[in-house]
Amino acid sequence: MSTNKSNKTRIYLSIVITIIGCVLACSSIIPNDYLKLLLVMGALGYGLFGIMKGLSQSSSSEETVLEEKE
């Protein structure tokens, strides 16, 4: 149960980081284009990797629980 809650918070955090990366890409908060590119690519990469990792762990934990019940 606690790992499921941990995965959900990790997924939500990754989604928030991805949204922040999109906002930084579309705004003029950072005037230097190269620095903006590095920050945005880092935020999007970390966010998408976190989402993929969280979703793959939640499906494998569900399969483990189903196998234990049988």
C-alpha positions as CSV (number, residue, x, y, z in Angstrom):
1,M,0.0,0.0,0.0
2,S,2.7,2.5,0.9
3,T,4.6,1.9,-2.3
4,N,1.5,2.6,-4.3
5,K,1.2,6.0,-2.6
6,S,4.9,6.7,-3.1
7,N,4.5,5.9,-6.8
8,K,1.5,8.2,-7.1
9,T,3.4,11.1,-5.5
10,R,6.4,10.5,-7.7
11,I,4.2,10.5,-10.8
12,Y,2.5,13.8,-9.6
13,L,5.8,15.4,-8.9
14,S,7.1,14.4,-12.4
15,I,3.9,15.8,-14.0
16,V,4.4,19.1,-12.1
17,I,8.1,19.3,-13.2
18,T,7.0,18.6,-16.8
19,I,4.5,21.4,-16.7
20,I,7.0,23.8,-15.2
21,G,9.4,22.9,-18.1
22,C,6.6,23.7,-20.6
23,V,5.9,27.0,-18.9
24,L,9.6,27.9,-18.9
25,A,9.8,27.1,-22.6
26,C,6.9,29.4,-23.5
27,S,7.7,32.3,-21.3
28,S,10.4,35.0,-21.4
29,I,11.5,34.5,-17.7
30,I,14.9,33.3,-18.8
31,P,16.4,35.7,-21.4
32,N,19.3,33.5,-22.6
33,D,18.0,31.0,-25.1
34,Y,20.8,28.5,-24.6
35,L,20.2,28.4,-20.8
36,K,16.5,28.2,-21.4
37,L,17.0,25.2,-23.7
38,L,19.2,23.4,-21.1
39,L,16.7,24.0,-18.3
40,V,13.7,23.0,-20.3
41,M,15.3,19.9,-21.7
42,G,16.4,18.9,-18.3
43,A,13.0,19.4,-16.7
44,L,11.2,17.6,-19.5
45,G,13.6,14.7,-19.5
46,Y,13.4,14.3,-15.8
47,G,9.6,14.6,-15.8
48,L,9.0,12.2,-18.6
49,F,11.5,9.7,-17.2
50,G,9.8,9.9,-13.8
51,I,6.4,9.4,-15.3
52,M,7.5,6.3,-17.3
53,K,9.3,4.9,-14.3
54,G,6.4,5.4,-11.9
55,L,3.9,3.9,-14.3
56,S,6.1,0.8,-15.1
57,Q,6.6,0.2,-11.3
58,S,2.8,0.5,-10.6
59,S,1.9,-2.1,-13.2
60,S,4.5,-4.5,-12.1
61,S,3.5,-4.2,-8.5
62,E,-0.2,-4.9,-9.5
63,E,0.9,-8.0,-11.4
64,T,2.8,-9.2,-8.3
65,V,-0.2,-8.7,-6.1
66,L,-2.5,-10.6,-8.5
67,E,0.0,-13.5,-8.7
68,E,0.2,-13.7,-4.9
69,K,-3.6,-13.9,-4.6
70,E,-3.8,-16.8,-7.0
